[in-house]
Amino acid sequence: MTTVRSSATVGSQHDYWKDAKRFRAYDHTVVRFFARQRIEYLSEWLDWCDIKNALDVGCGSGISTYYMQEHIADLWAVDRSEDMLLRHPLRAKARVGIADALALPFESNSFDLVYGWEVLHHLADPRPAVAEMARVSRRYVLVAEPNRSNLLQCLFALMDREHRLVLRYTSAYLRGLLESAALEIERVGCGGWLFPNVTPPGLLTFLGRIPYRSPLGISNWILGRKKS
């Protein structure tokens, strides 16, 4: 897989992603519940049997790849951080590799689904990345980003410069990003209460019982479809 890089990110991203202490392993109890709860929610949006292949953009340490592979057999994943990919549980597979969201090394219309979990808010200008996701998709583009209406997300964005751009991310902003890539908006949603890397395991039982959907949840979701 071609290695490409970009400097169009915010702050000291290299040092941020290099710090392994920030990230729990893919099989941590909280991480596993977080990922599967998300996918259960998305199962109301997408028929997994209808998705023949997919691309995970900005896969990081592999949470968004590992658990999605339970539903999509032909799954590819890319990230620009070698340090993050070293922690990816599927890193030995040829379908996981280094690439930049601004220059994806795939032909146009290659995947039924192209998705990214919490990637765009690390980019100073996310529009080129969304355009690239739309280019290599033949059907759907799915994006999850932090919800600035969630109090903890808002406070974290104010305190941590690497997440400052979270303050942009409303449902309306996400809608504008996908529409700028000529995508038709299929679904918009919001929810979730678990922070996979910081929520104490002792709170999992309580937080896991709260209904996922909420305008004050930690994540905004949007699904776009390519125009025929």
GIMO-V739143 format. One record per pair of residues at least 24 apart in sequence whose ideal C-beta (glycine too) atoms are under 7 Angstrom apart, sorted by the first residue. I is the first residue (numbers start at 1). J is the second residue. D is the distance in whole Angstrom. If there is no record, write none. Layout:
i:I j:J d:D
i:I j:J d:D
This chain:
i:1 j:97 d:3
i:1 j:98 d:7
i:1 j:99 d:6
i:1 j:105 d:6
i:2 j:99 d:6
i:2 j:105 d:4
i:3 j:98 d:5
i:3 j:99 d:7
i:4 j:99 d:6
i:4 j:100 d:4
i:4 j:103 d:5
i:4 j:105 d:7
i:5 j:80 d:6
i:5 j:100 d:6
i:6 j:80 d:7
i:6 j:100 d:5
i:6 j:102 d:5
i:8 j:102 d:6
i:8 j:123 d:6
i:8 j:124 d:6
i:8 j:125 d:6
i:9 j:122 d:5
i:9 j:123 d:6
i:9 j:124 d:7
i:10 j:122 d:6
i:10 j:124 d:6
i:10 j:162 d:6
i:10 j:164 d:7
i:10 j:165 d:6
i:11 j:161 d:5
i:11 j:162 d:5
i:13 j:122 d:7
i:16 j:162 d:5
i:17 j:81 d:4
i:17 j:83 d:6
i:17 j:84 d:5
i:18 j:83 d:5
i:20 j:87 d:7
i:22 j:197 d:6
i:23 j:61 d:5
i:23 j:87 d:7
i:23 j:197 d:6
i:24 j:196 d:6
i:24 j:197 d:5
i:26 j:61 d:6
i:26 j:62 d:5
i:26 j:63 d:5
i:26 j:66 d:5
i:26 j:89 d:5
i:29 j:201 d:5
i:29 j:204 d:7
i:30 j:194 d:6
i:30 j:196 d:6
i:30 j:199 d:5
i:30 j:201 d:6
i:30 j:204 d:6
i:31 j:63 d:6
i:31 j:196 d:5
i:33 j:194 d:7
i:33 j:204 d:6
i:33 j:208 d:6
i:34 j:194 d:5
i:34 j:196 d:4
i:35 j:63 d:5
i:35 j:67 d:4
i:36 j:67 d:6
i:37 j:212 d:6
i:38 j:192 d:7
i:39 j:67 d:6
i:39 j:68 d:7
i:39 j:71 d:7
i:41 j:191 d:7
i:41 j:212 d:5
i:45 j:187 d:5
i:45 j:223 d:5
i:48 j:72 d:6
i:51 j:112 d:5
i:51 j:113 d:5
i:52 j:112 d:5
i:53 j:111 d:5
i:53 j:112 d:6
i:54 j:111 d:6
i:54 j:112 d:6
i:54 j:113 d:4
i:54 j:114 d:7
i:54 j:115 d:7
i:55 j:106 d:7
i:55 j:111 d:5
i:55 j:114 d:5
i:55 j:136 d:6
i:56 j:115 d:6
i:57 j:101 d:5
i:57 j:114 d:6
i:57 j:115 d:7
i:57 j:116 d:4
i:57 j:119 d:6
i:57 j:133 d:6
i:58 j:101 d:6
i:58 j:116 d:5
i:58 j:119 d:3
i:59 j:88 d:7
i:60 j:84 d:5
i:61 j:87 d:4
i:61 j:88 d:6
i:62 j:87 d:7
i:62 j:88 d:4
i:62 j:89 d:5
i:62 j:90 d:6
i:63 j:196 d:7
i:64 j:117 d:4
i:65 j:90 d:6
i:65 j:96 d:7
i:66 j:90 d:6
i:78 j:104 d:7
i:101 j:129 d:4
i:101 j:132 d:6
i:102 j:128 d:5
i:102 j:129 d:6
i:102 j:132 d:6
i:103 j:132 d:7
i:104 j:132 d:5
i:104 j:136 d:5
i:106 j:136 d:5
i:108 j:135 d:5
i:108 j:136 d:6
i:109 j:138 d:4
i:110 j:136 d:5
i:110 j:138 d:7
i:111 j:136 d:6
i:111 j:137 d:6
i:111 j:138 d:7
i:112 j:138 d:6
i:112 j:139 d:5
i:112 j:140 d:7
i:113 j:137 d:7
i:113 j:139 d:7
i:113 j:140 d:5
i:113 j:142 d:6
i:114 j:141 d:5
i:115 j:142 d:4
i:115 j:143 d:7
i:116 j:143 d:6
i:117 j:144 d:5
i:118 j:144 d:6
i:118 j:145 d:6
i:118 j:146 d:6
i:120 j:145 d:6
i:121 j:145 d:6
i:121 j:146 d:6
i:121 j:163 d:7
i:121 j:165 d:5
i:121 j:166 d:5
i:121 j:169 d:6
i:126 j:177 d:6
i:127 j:177 d:6
i:127 j:180 d:5
i:130 j:177 d:5
i:130 j:178 d:6
i:130 j:180 d:7
i:130 j:181 d:5
i:131 j:181 d:5
i:134 j:181 d:4
i:134 j:182 d:7
i:134 j:183 d:6
i:134 j:226 d:6
i:137 j:226 d:6
i:138 j:226 d:7
i:139 j:225 d:6
i:139 j:226 d:6
i:140 j:223 d:6
i:140 j:224 d:7
i:140 j:225 d:6
i:141 j:178 d:6
i:141 j:183 d:6
i:141 j:224 d:5
i:142 j:223 d:5
i:143 j:174 d:6
i:143 j:222 d:5
i:144 j:219 d:5
i:144 j:221 d:5
i:145 j:169 d:5
i:145 j:174 d:6
i:145 j:220 d:5
i:146 j:218 d:6
i:146 j:219 d:6
i:147 j:190 d:6
i:147 j:217 d:6
i:147 j:218 d:6
i:147 j:219 d:6
i:147 j:220 d:5
i:149 j:215 d:6
i:149 j:216 d:6
i:150 j:216 d:6
i:150 j:217 d:6
i:150 j:218 d:5
i:153 j:218 d:6
i:169 j:220 d:6
i:171 j:220 d:5
i:174 j:220 d:6
i:174 j:222 d:4
i:175 j:222 d:6
i:178 j:222 d:6
i:178 j:224 d:4
i:182 j:227 d:6
i:183 j:224 d:3
i:183 j:225 d:6
i:183 j:226 d:6
i:184 j:224 d:6
i:184 j:225 d:5
i:184 j:227 d:6
i:185 j:222 d:7
i:185 j:224 d:6
i:186 j:223 d:4
i:186 j:224 d:6
i:186 j:225 d:5
i:187 j:223 d:4
i:188 j:221 d:7
i:188 j:222 d:5
i:189 j:213 d:7
i:189 j:221 d:4
i:190 j:214 d:7
i:190 j:215 d:5
i:190 j:217 d:5
i:190 j:219 d:7
i:190 j:220 d:5
i:190 j:221 d:7
i:191 j:217 d:4
i:191 j:219 d:7
i:192 j:217 d:5
i:192 j:218 d:5
i:192 j:219 d:5
i:193 j:217 d:6
i:193 j:218 d:6
